[in-house]
Amino acid sequence: MSPERYAPWLLERLAEVFRVLVPGGSLVLNINDRVSGKPIVKGGSRARYPYVFEVVLGAVRDLGFLYANPYWWRKPNAMPGKRRGRTKDALEWCLHLVKPGADWYFDLEAVKVDGNLAEREYRLELGKRRPESGHHTTPSGYTTTGRTTTRHPEKVDPGNVLTIGLGRNHKRGNPATFPHELPEWFILAMSQPGETVLDPFLGSGTTGEVAVAMGRRFEGVELSREGFAEAIQYVQASCERVREEGVRDRW
């Protein structure tokens, strides 16, 4: 499919997702743009197609979704490659859209992270430079001066950049696989046990595996018969583990 046709094609399918969502229901759209095959000048850099923004605007203006929040999946081990005029792609969008009519569910406590780990990450970003003056805000909202840092509580807000490595899951046959920890985060934050998780682009079944393992009902849609058959094997294996071991709090 050409990039010019992608946004209209996707919005047609998101209209059906909007139709079946309950009021206040959440949609998390993992999407990334792509680079044009045609350079701006001969042998030069290639621009990106802006269809991510076209999808957001279409979903809000034409379909009626609320734009709740952007999240970014940061891949510390993103695949390298030759890219003229840009760095490697280490981020993917995870757009949180909501059907209006009721407040959406979001359990921040379920996805908070260790405060001391957040502080160490902050110091790594700061490097060896000591703040010369004033106060600097840490990831948890606490402040640090040139000499002392206040102690963190046990758990802090993780922010909207989710650092998750590719792991082994990207070796499955589907070209758009993601690690189990990615849907785990959103399922924890945006659904409760017993509720239904729908994946309209089933792919290799990763979301379904995680959803049933964590006690959610699951429905998936996939165009490819071969892909569907493979995905069902993974989801059924997850169902078997639940019957043998019980529901998990996390994947």
C-alpha positions in Angstrom: 0.0 0.0 0.0 1.3 3.5 -0.9 1.9 5.9 2.0 -0.5 8.3 0.5 -3.4 5.8 0.8 -2.4 4.6 4.3 -4.2 7.2 6.4 -7.6 6.9 4.7 -7.3 3.1 4.8 -6.5 3.0 8.5 -9.2 5.6 9.4 -11.8 3.3 7.8 -10.8 0.6 10.2 -10.6 2.9 13.2 -14.2 4.0 12.5 -15.2 0.3 13.2 -13.1 0.3 16.4 -14.9 3.5 17.5 -18.2 1.9 16.8 -17.6 -1.1 19.1 -15.8 0.7 21.9 -17.8 1.4 25.0 -18.0 5.1 26.1 -14.8 5.9 27.8 -13.1 3.0 26.1 -9.4 3.4 25.2 -7.7 2.7 21.9 -3.9 2.5 21.9 -2.5 2.8 18.3 1.1 1.7 17.9 2.2 3.4 14.7 5.3 4.7 13.0 5.9 6.7 9.8 8.2 5.8 7.0 10.8 7.5 4.9 10.0 8.4 1.3 11.7 6.3 -1.4 12.3 9.5 -3.4 15.2 11.8 -2.4 14.7 15.5 -2.3 17.6 15.9 -4.7 19.5 13.2 -6.5 21.6 11.2 -4.0 20.3 13.3 -1.2 18.2 12.8 2.0 14.6 11.4 2.0 11.8 13.1 3.9 9.2 11.3 6.0 5.6 10.9 5.2 3.3 12.7 7.7 0.6 10.1 7.8 0.9 9.7 11.6 -0.4 13.2 12.0 -3.1 12.7 9.3 -4.4 9.7 11.3 -4.5 11.7 14.6 -6.3 14.6 13.0 -8.7 12.3 11.1 -9.5 10.2 14.2 -10.3 13.3 16.3 -12.0 15.6 13.7 -13.8 13.0 11.6 -14.4 9.9 13.8 -15.0 11.6 17.1 -12.1 10.2 19.2 -10.7 12.2 22.1 -6.9 12.6 22.0 -5.9 11.5 25.5 -2.1 11.3 25.4 0.9 10.5 23.2 3.2 7.7 24.4 6.5 6.7 22.8 8.0 3.3 22.8 11.8 3.8 23.1 13.9 0.9 21.8 17.4 1.0 23.3 18.5 -1.8 21.0 16.8 -0.4 17.8 18.1 -1.9 14.6 21.0 0.1 13.1 21.2 1.0 9.4 22.4 3.5 6.9 20.2 6.6 7.0 21.3 9.7 5.2 20.4 12.9 7.1 18.9 11.3 10.2 19.6 8.9 13.1 18.2 5.4 13.5 14.6 5.0 14.4 14.5 4.4 18.2 11.0 5.6 18.9 7.5 4.5 17.9 4.2 6.3 18.6 1.7 4.7 20.9 -1.3 7.1 20.7 -4.0 6.9 23.4 -7.4 7.8 21.9 -10.7 7.5 23.8 -14.3 7.2 22.8 -16.2 10.1 24.5 -19.3 9.6 26.7 -17.6 8.6 30.0 -14.3 9.2 31.8 -11.6 6.7 30.7 -10.0 4.3 33.1 -6.3 4.8 33.9 -4.6 3.0 36.8 -1.4 5.0 37.4 -0.5 3.0 40.5 -0.3 -0.2 38.4 2.5 1.2 36.2 4.6 3.3 38.5 8.3 2.6 38.6 10.9 2.4 41.3 11.9 5.9 42.3 15.5 5.1 42.9 15.8 3.7 39.4 14.3 6.8 38.0 16.8 8.9 39.9 19.7 6.9 38.5 18.4 7.4 35.0 18.2 11.1 35.7 21.8 11.2 36.9 23.0 9.2 33.8 21.4 11.8 31.6 22.9 14.6 33.7 26.3 13.0 33.3 29.2 14.2 35.4 28.2 17.9 35.3 27.3 19.3 38.6 24.5 21.8 38.6 26.1 25.2 39.1 23.1 26.9 40.7 19.4 26.6 41.3 17.2 23.5 41.6 16.8 20.8 39.0 13.7 18.7 38.8 14.2 14.9 38.9 11.9 12.4 37.1 9.8 11.9 40.2 9.2 15.7 40.8 11.8 15.9 43.6 14.5 18.5 43.4 18.3 18.3 43.5 20.9 20.9 44.2 24.7 20.8 43.5 25.2 18.9 46.8 22.1 17.0 47.9 19.2 15.2 46.4 16.0 14.5 48.3 15.1 10.9 48.9 12.6 9.3 46.5 9.4 7.6 47.5 9.2 3.9 46.6 7.2 4.3 43.3 7.0 7.3 40.9 5.1 8.3 37.8 6.9 6.6 34.8 6.2 9.4 32.3 5.1 8.8 28.7 8.4 7.4 27.2 8.4 3.6 27.7 11.9 2.1 27.4 11.5 -1.5 26.3 14.1 -3.6 24.4 13.0 -5.6 21.3 13.9 -8.9 23.0 13.3 -12.2 21.2 9.7 -11.5 20.1 10.8 -9.5 17.0 12.0 -12.8 15.4 8.5 -14.0 14.8 7.4 -14.0 11.1 5.2 -10.9 11.4 7.2 -7.8 10.4 5.5 -5.5 13.0 6.0 -7.5 16.2 6.6 -5.8 19.5 7.7 -7.2 22.9 5.2 -8.5 25.4 6.0 -5.8 27.9 4.6 -3.1 25.6 0.9 -4.3 25.5 1.4 -5.4 29.2 1.9 -1.7 30.2 -1.2 -0.4 28.4 -3.4 -3.4 29.6 -2.3 -2.8 33.2 -3.0 1.0 32.9 -6.1 1.0 30.9 -8.2 -2.1 31.6 -9.3 -4.2 34.6 -9.5 -8.0 34.9 -12.5 -9.4 33.2 -12.8 -6.6 30.6 -12.3 -7.2 26.9 -9.2 -6.3 25.0 -9.6 -6.1 21.2 -6.7 -6.2 18.7 -8.0 -5.3 15.2 -4.6 -6.0 13.8 -3.8 -9.3 15.5 -0.5 -10.0 13.7 1.5 -12.6 15.7 -0.9 -12.5 18.6 1.3 -10.9 21.2 -1.4 -8.6 22.6 -3.7 -11.6 22.9 -1.1 -13.7 24.8 -0.6 -10.9 27.3 -4.3 -10.1 27.7 -5.5 -13.6 28.5 -2.5 -14.2 30.8 -3.5 -11.2 32.8 -7.2 -12.2 33.1 -8.8 -10.2 30.4 -11.1 -11.4 27.7 -9.6 -11.1 24.2 -10.8 -10.7 20.6 -8.6 -10.4 17.6 -9.0 -9.7 13.9 -6.4 -10.6 11.2 -6.6 -10.4 7.4 -4.0 -13.1 6.8 -5.2 -16.7 7.2 -1.7 -18.0 7.8 -0.9 -15.2 10.2 -4.2 -15.8 12.1 -3.4 -19.5 12.4 0.0 -18.8 13.9 -1.3 -16.1 16.2 -4.1 -18.4 17.6 -1.4 -21.0 18.5 0.3 -18.4 20.7 -2.9 -17.2 22.3 -4.2 -20.7 22.9 -0.8 -21.6 24.6 -1.3 -18.6 26.9 -4.8 -19.9 27.7 -3.4 -23.3 28.6 -0.9 -21.6 31.0 -3.7 -19.8 32.7 -5.6 -23.0 33.2 -2.5 -24.7 34.7 -0.9 -21.8 36.6 -3.7 -19.2 37.0 -3.9 -15.6 36.0 -0.8 -13.4 36.3 -0.5 -9.9 37.6 2.0 -9.2 34.8 3.2 -11.0 31.7 
